[in-house]
Amino acid sequence: IKPFWLKHFGTRCQAYIGSGMGATRPTTSAFLAVHPLPQAPSPQRQIAGSVGQAVAHAPVAHSVAAATAEAESPNSLAVGPSLALLLKIGLATRSALPRPRHRRVARAHARLPVEAVAKLQEEVAALERQAAMLRASASVLEEEQLEAERLRQVELFNSFDTDRTGGVCAKKLQIGWQKVSSVGLDEAMASRLLQVCDQNGSGALEFDEFDLKRLEATLEAIVAEREAEELVAREEELARQAQVERERQVKEYYESLPGNPDATWSTRIVSSLAYFLPVLDAAKLGLPLGILFPMLLPGLDTLLIVDKMIPWGSFVLFLALQGIGNRKDLPSLMRFNFHQAVWLDIAVGLTKLATELIGQSDAPMASDVWVVVCILGFLLTLAGIAYSAGSTLLLGSAPRSIPWISAQTEESMGMRRPDFDVAGSTSSKGDAPEQQA
């Protein structure tokens, strides 16, 4: 910021120093006579009526005038007063200049007329009065709404409390609910709803406890809870029924065979004769036991002689039993025993193969192991044959309790043990493909 006086006085000082007049030591009055200072313009004309800036510049003009008068004193030297004049004018100008922020504020106040300020104040006051009126109107409206809601609650409560006792019991709640909702309440639901919403435990809903929205929300929760309980009960009932059905199928599966149910004595006798095949093949396994018990040797020798008399006799009998067992027109008991005799003969063959491999071994205990395997194989085969023949002849039922052998026999007949599928329902693996699908 360069004030008017400092700007022009600096220009004159530069001209004074450059003209060489400092060597002749002229007085400041002579220099000013040659280069007179221009007259300061009127503050009113410079600021266009701004009173604040005129007052702000007034100390500058006064300081310059005072510094000039002191420089023209006859007791002052030529050069010294000039320098003193320059320093004093600079200090006076610096001290007299206002801060830019204060000057902007002064200008802003100077531009804002008093009438405009008064008008703004009136507008602010009017807005405040309107806001107060709106707040009062809102308060009145809120009170009216609360009163209307209270009256509606009273009317709704009276529609339930028909005898004006001041309380709504379960019976009143059940009757009144039909008036406000299309969904009816049974006695259990009304009692449950009353029990949940009765806060003081008086056995009836009083006016402070009566809230239709809360009653509706509570009723929805109770209905959802009841539906969940019914769903759980339904699932438990389905699981129980599935278990009963599975037990029935398992019982039926083990008590009967699919196909012809003939179990006469002729069928039983023919079915029992099928086990001659595994006895014939197991005779060789019984030789170590016959050496220990010589009384068994005649029977074992007879079986071995019969096996040697008919070349490929065991193999032919094996194929015959397999073929007869696949005929579905024959009695189921006969078919089952034929298939089971075949699987017993297969087990005997596997045991004989194991004994052959052990007999060819050079291990120290090979002979002892061979004897043990032969005796165990022979005894197990005899036990299976005795169980199968006895169950068939005496009871007329299929011998289905031999581990692994009976299971393989059932599969050979196309039977499947009933079991639960992935969805949890019972299904019989032996059903037809259409039924399985």
C-alpha positions in Angstrom: 0.0 0.0 0.0 1.6 3.4 -1.1 -0.2 6.4 0.1 -0.5 9.5 -2.0 2.0 11.6 -0.1 4.7 9.0 0.2 4.5 8.3 -3.5 4.9 11.8 -4.7 7.4 12.9 -2.1 9.7 9.9 -3.0 9.5 11.0 -6.6 10.6 14.6 -5.7 13.4 13.3 -3.5 14.8 11.2 -6.3 14.7 14.2 -8.7 16.5 16.3 -6.0 19.3 13.8 -5.5 19.7 13.2 -9.2 19.9 17.0 -10.1 23.1 17.5 -8.1 21.6 20.2 -6.0 22.8 18.4 -2.9 26.3 19.8 -3.5 25.1 23.4 -3.3 23.2 22.6 -0.1 20.0 24.4 -1.1 17.3 24.7 1.5 14.2 22.6 1.3 12.3 25.8 0.6 14.3 26.4 -2.5 13.9 22.8 -3.7 10.2 22.9 -3.1 10.1 26.2 -5.0 11.6 24.5 -8.0 9.7 21.2 -7.5 6.5 22.1 -5.6 4.6 19.3 -4.0 1.2 18.7 -5.6 -1.8 19.5 -3.5 -3.4 16.5 -1.9 -6.8 15.7 -3.3 -9.8 16.0 -1.1 -10.5 12.8 0.8 -14.2 13.2 -0.2 -13.3 13.4 -3.9 -10.8 10.5 -3.7 -13.0 7.9 -1.9 -16.3 9.1 -3.3 -17.9 10.1 -0.1 -16.2 7.5 2.2 -15.9 9.1 5.6 -13.8 6.3 7.0 -11.0 6.6 4.5 -10.9 10.4 4.8 -10.4 10.1 8.6 -7.8 7.4 8.0 -5.7 9.6 5.7 -6.0 12.8 7.7 -3.1 12.0 10.1 -0.8 11.4 7.1 -1.4 14.9 5.7 -0.9 16.5 9.1 2.4 14.6 9.7 3.8 15.6 6.3 2.9 19.3 6.9 4.5 19.2 10.4 7.6 17.6 9.0 7.9 20.2 6.2 7.5 23.1 8.6 10.3 21.7 10.8 12.5 21.3 7.7 12.1 25.0 6.7 13.4 26.2 10.1 16.5 28.5 9.5 18.4 26.6 12.2 18.4 23.4 10.1 21.2 22.4 7.7 20.6 22.0 4.0 21.2 18.2 3.7 20.2 17.1 7.2 16.7 18.6 7.2 16.0 16.9 3.9 17.0 13.5 5.2 15.2 14.2 8.4 12.1 15.2 6.5 12.2 12.0 4.5 12.5 9.8 7.6 9.8 11.7 9.5 7.4 11.5 6.7 8.0 7.8 6.3 7.5 7.1 10.1 4.5 9.3 10.3 3.0 7.6 7.2 3.7 4.1 8.6 2.2 4.9 12.0 -0.8 6.7 10.6 -1.8 4.0 8.0 -4.5 1.6 9.2 -4.2 -2.2 8.9 -5.7 -3.7 5.8 -8.3 -5.7 7.7 -9.5 -2.6 9.6 -9.7 -0.7 6.4 -11.8 -3.3 4.7 -14.1 -3.3 7.7 -14.3 0.4 7.5 -15.1 0.3 3.8 -17.8 -2.3 4.4 -19.4 -0.2 7.1 -19.1 2.8 4.9 -20.8 1.1 2.0 -23.7 -0.2 4.1 -26.2 2.6 4.8 -28.0 2.9 8.0 -31.4 2.3 6.3 -30.2 -1.0 4.9 -29.1 -2.2 8.4 -32.4 -1.2 9.8 -34.3 -3.0 7.0 -32.2 -6.2 7.6 -33.0 -6.1 11.3 -36.7 -5.7 10.6 -36.6 -8.8 8.2 -34.7 -10.8 10.8 -37.3 -9.9 13.5 -40.1 -10.8 11.1 -38.6 -14.2 10.4 -38.2 -14.9 14.1 -41.8 -14.1 14.7 -42.9 -16.4 11.9 -40.7 -19.2 13.3 -42.3 -18.7 16.7 -45.7 -18.9 15.2 -44.8 -22.1 13.3 -43.5 -23.7 16.5 -46.7 -22.8 18.3 -48.8 -24.2 15.5 -46.8 -27.4 15.5 -47.2 -27.8 19.3 -51.0 -27.3 19.0 -51.2 -29.8 16.1 -49.2 -32.3 18.1 -51.5 -31.9 21.1 -54.5 -32.3 18.8 -53.1 -35.5 17.3 -52.3 -36.9 20.7 -55.8 -36.1 21.9 -57.3 -37.7 18.8 -55.2 -40.8 19.3 -56.3 -41.0 22.9 -59.9 -40.7 22.0 -59.5 -43.4 19.4 -57.8 -45.7 21.9 -60.7 -45.1 24.4 -63.3 -45.9 21.7 -61.3 -49.1 20.7 -61.0 -50.2 24.3 -64.7 -49.6 24.9 -65.5 -51.8 21.8 -63.7 -54.7 23.6 -64.9 -53.8 27.2 -68.5 -53.9 26.4 -69.7 -54.1 30.0 -67.4 -51.2 31.1 -65.7 -53.1 33.8 -62.3 -51.4 33.0 -60.7 -54.7 31.9 -60.7 -57.0 28.9 -60.7 -60.7 29.7 -59.9 -63.6 27.4 -63.5 -64.0 26.4 -63.9 -60.3 25.6 -60.7 -60.4 23.7 -61.9 -63.3 21.7 -65.2 -61.6 20.8 -63.8 -58.1 20.2 -61.0 -59.4 18.0 -63.6 -60.5 15.4 -64.7 -56.9 15.1 -61.3 -55.4 14.3 -59.7 -58.3 12.4 -60.8 -61.0 9.9 -58.8 -63.6 11.7 -60.6 -65.2 14.6 -59.1 -66.2 17.9 -59.7 -69.5 19.6 -59.8 -69.8 23.3 -56.3 -71.1 23.7 -54.9 -68.3 21.5 -56.8 -65.6 23.4 -55.6 -66.9 26.7 -52.0 -67.0 25.5 -52.3 -63.5 24.1 -53.8 -62.2 27.4 -51.1 -64.0 29.4 -48.3 -62.3 27.3 -49.8 -58.7 27.3 -51.1 -58.7 30.9 -48.2 -56.8 32.6 -49.6 -56.5 36.1 -51.0 -60.1 36.2 -54.6 -59.0 37.0 -56.1 -61.5 34.6 -57.5 -58.8 32.3 -56.1 -56.1 30.0 -56.6 -52.6 31.5 -56.6 -49.4 29.4 -52.9 -48.7 29.9 -52.1 -52.2 28.8 -54.4 -52.2 25.8 -52.5 -51.5 22.6 -53.9 -52.9 19.4 -50.6 -52.7 17.5 -48.8 -54.5 20.3 -51.6 -57.1 20.4 -51.3 -57.7 16.7 -47.5 -58.1 16.9 -47.8 -60.4 19.8 -50.4 -62.5 18.0 -48.1 -62.8 15.0 -45.3 -64.0 17.2 -47.6 -66.5 18.9 -48.9 -67.8 15.6 -45.4 -68.2 14.3 -44.4 -70.1 17.4 -47.4 -72.4 17.1 -46.7 -73.1 13.5 -43.0 -73.9 14.4 -44.2 -76.3 17.1 -46.7 -77.9 14.7 -44.0 -78.3 12.1 -41.7 -80.0 14.6 -44.5 -82.3 15.7 -45.3 -83.1 12.1 -41.6 -83.9 11.4 -41.4 -86.1 14.5 -44.6 -87.9 13.4 -43.3 -88.5 9.9 -40.0 -89.8 11.4 -41.9 -92.1 13.7 -44.1 -93.4 10.9 -41.0 -93.9 8.7 -39.4 -95.9 11.5 -42.5 -98.0 11.9 -42.6 -98.6 8.2 -39.0 -99.6 8.1 -39.4 -102.0 11.0 -42.4 -103.5 9.2 -40.4 -103.9 6.0 -37.5 -105.5 7.8 -39.8 -107.9 9.6 -41.6 -108.7 6.4 -38.3 -109.1 4.7 -36.9 -111.7 7.1 -40.2 -113.5 7.6 -41.0 -114.1 4.0 -39.3 -114.6 0.6 -40.4 -113.0 -2.7 -42.1 -115.4 -5.1 -43.7 -118.8 -4.6 -44.3 -119.3 -0.8 -44.6 -123.1 -1.0 -43.0 -124.7 2.1 -44.3 -128.2 2.0 -42.3 -131.2 3.1 -41.3 -132.2 -0.4 -40.0 -128.7 -0.9 -38.1 -128.8 2.4 -36.5 -132.2 1.6 -35.4 -131.1 -1.9 -34.1 -127.8 -0.5 -32.0 -129.6 2.1 -30.4 -132.0 -0.5 -28.7 -129.0 -2.1 -26.2 -128.9 0.8 -24.7 -132.2 -0.4 -22.4 -130.2 -2.7 -20.5 -128.2 0.1 -20.3 -131.4 2.2 -18.7 -133.2 -0.7 -16.2 -130.5 -1.3 -15.4 -130.1 2.4 -14.5 -133.7 2.9 -10.8 -133.1 2.1 -10.7 -130.4 4.7 -11.8 -132.9 7.3 -8.9 -135.3 7.0 -6.8 -133.7 9.7 -9.8 -133.9 12.0 -10.3 -137.5 11.0 -6.7 -138.3 12.0 -7.4 -136.8 15.4 -10.8 -138.6 15.6 -10.6 -141.9 13.7 -14.3 -142.4 14.0 -14.8 -139.8 11.4 -12.6 -141.4 8.8 -15.2 -143.8 7.3 -17.6 -141.0 6.5 -14.9 -138.9 5.1 -13.5 -141.7 3.0 -17.0 -142.3 1.5 -17.3 -138.7 0.5 -13.9 -138.7 -1.1 -14.7 -141.9 -3.0 -18.0 -140.4 -4.4 -16.1 -137.3 -5.5 -13.6 -139.4 -7.3 -16.2 -141.7 -8.9 -17.9 -138.8 -10.8 -15.4 -136.8 -12.8 -16.2 -133.1 -12.6 -19.1 -134.1 -10.5 -18.8 -131.2 -8.1 -18.6 -128.7 -10.9 -21.6 -130.2 -12.7 -23.6 -130.2 -9.5 -22.5 -126.6 -8.9 -23.9 -125.4 -12.3 -27.1 -127.4 -11.8 -27.8 -125.8 -8.4 -27.1 -122.3 -9.9 -29.4 -122.8 -12.8 -32.3 -124.3 -10.7 -32.0 -121.5 -8.2 -32.5 -118.8 -10.9 -35.9 -120.2 -11.9 -38.5 -117.9 -10.4 -41.4 -120.3 -10.9 -39.9 -122.6 -8.2 -40.7 -122.2 -4.5 -38.7 -119.4 -2.9 -37.5 -121.7 -0.1 -36.0 -124.1 -2.6 -34.4 -121.3 -4.6 -32.9 -119.8 -1.5 -31.3 -123.0 -0.3 -29.9 -123.8 -3.7 -28.2 -120.4 -3.9 -27.0 -120.6 -0.4 -25.5 -124.1 -1.0 -23.6 -122.6 -4.0 -22.2 -119.8 -1.9 -21.2 -122.3 0.8 -19.4 -124.3 -1.8 -17.6 -121.1 -3.0 -16.4 -120.5 0.6 -15.2 -124.1 0.8 -13.3 -123.6 -2.4 -11.6 -120.5 -1.2 -10.6 -122.3 2.0 -9.1 -125.2 0.0 -7.2 -122.7 -2.1 -5.7 -121.2 1.0 -4.7 -124.6 2.3 -2.9 -125.4 -1.0 -0.9 -122.2 -0.8 0.0 -122.8 2.9 1.0 -126.4 2.1 3.5 -125.2 -0.6 5.1 -122.8 1.9 8.5 -123.6 3.5 7.8 -121.6 6.6 8.5 -123.4 10.0 4.9 -123.2 11.1 3.3 -123.8 7.8 2.2 -127.4 8.6 0.6 -126.3 11.9 -1.2 -123.4 10.2 -2.4 -125.8 7.5 -3.9 -128.1 10.0 -5.7 -125.3 11.8 -7.1 -123.8 8.6 -8.4 -127.2 7.4 -10.1 -128.0 10.7 -11.7 -124.6 11.1 -12.9 -124.6 7.5 -14.4 -128.0 7.9 -16.1 -127.3 11.2 -17.5 -124.0 9.9 -18.8 -125.6 6.8 -20.5 -128.3 8.8 -22.1 -125.7 11.2 -23.5 -123.8 8.2 -24.9 -126.9 6.6 -26.4 -128.1 9.9 -28.1 -124.7 10.5 -29.4 -124.4 6.9 -30.8 -128.0 6.7 -32.3 -127.9 10.2 -34.0 -124.5 9.6 -35.4 -125.7 6.3 -36.6 -129.2 7.4 -37.9 -128.4 10.9 -39.1 -124.8 10.6 -39.8 -124.5 6.9 -38.1 -121.0 6.9 -35.2 -119.8 4.9 -31.9 -120.0 6.8 -30.9 -116.3 6.5 -28.5 -115.8 9.4 -25.2 -117.0 8.1 -22.8 -114.0 7.9 -21.9 -112.9 4.5 -23.2 -116.1 2.9 -26.9 -115.3 3.5 -26.4 -111.7 2.3 -24.8 -112.9 -0.9 -27.6 -115.5 -1.3 -30.2 -112.7 -1.1 -28.5 -110.6 -3.7 -28.3 -113.7 -6.0 -32.1 -113.9 -5.7 -32.5 -110.2 -6.5 -33.4 -109.3 -2.9 -32.2 -106.2 -1.1 -32.3 -105.3 2.5 -34.7 -102.4 3.2 -32.8 -99.3 4.2 -33.3 -95.5 4.5 -32.5 -93.4 1.5 -31.0 -89.9 1.6 -34.3 -88.2 2.1 -35.1 -90.3 5.2 -37.9 -92.4 3.8 -37.8 -96.2 3.6 -37.1 -98.0 0.4 -36.5 -101.6 -0.5 -33.5 -102.1 -2.8 -35.1 -105.3 -4.1 -38.1 -103.5 -5.6 -38.6 -103.1 -9.3 -36.8 -100.3 -11.1 -40.0 -98.4 -11.5 -40.7 -98.6 -7.8 -37.1 -97.6 -6.9 -37.5 -94.5 -9.2 
